[in-house]
Amino acid sequence: MTTGVALVDDQDLVRAGLRRILRPRDGFEVVAECSDGDEVVDMVASNRPDVVVMDLRMRRVGGVEAIRRLARTTSPDRSPPPVLVLTTFRDEQLLSAALRAGAAGFVLKDSPAEELIRAVRLIAQGDAVLDPAVTAHVLDTYRSAPAPISAQDGDHDCLTSRELTVLALVGRGLSNDEIAAELVISVVTVKSHIGKIFTKLGVRDRAAAVIYAFDHRIVEPRV
């Protein structure tokens, strides 16, 4: 299946580079582009991409506000596409805000092309992409603001031992397929465990579950 991708970046050269990486022969189609965050909602409504790849720093409306606006377009019959953020190590504060706004993951702008391809595929499948090495740099910033996650200060004793194991693997950045292989269970079973984890902990999505795992030392970030 082809994954429809929308690109949001105020630099033409960056978007051109992303187009060259996310090629049809690798299963991608760039269905839309825009150069600023104030264009994102209309672009998504018109083109319905499967994934949005978005920069955080733009001239008129930044990526964090664009993610918030996109999240507000949720309706009973349609959810906005997941957002993969492009970032650098200097974006700790913005990245923290992007995660709180609902970003599904992030990759570094200087990552290899293969990593970007893998990240877009995983995001399209409903996984999260938060490199533990990068997450270590934003945890302090993330903790400094009140969390919109009901279980941020909660107790994970409600999880079964298997659910706790799955949460740890999610925190390590493994995809559903990788978790299934690690535990020798089906992907359907992995999804069932993850759904129960979300419900029990009160986290809204996979990215929030990753942060929960770090914040509660279920998995330790690499530094």
Buried (B, 14 or more C-beta within 10 A) or exposed (E): EEBBBBBBBBEEEBBEBBBEBBEEEBBBBBBBBBBBBBBBBEBBEEBBBBBBBBBBBBEEBBBBBBBBBBBEEEEEEEEBBBBBBBBBEEBBBBBBBBBBBBBBBBBBBEBEBEBBBBBBBBBBBBBBBBBBEBBBBBBEBBBEEEBEBEBBEBEBEBBEEEBBBBBBBBBBBBBBEBBBEBBEBEBEBBBBBBEBBBEBBEBBBBBBBBBBBBBBEBBEBEE
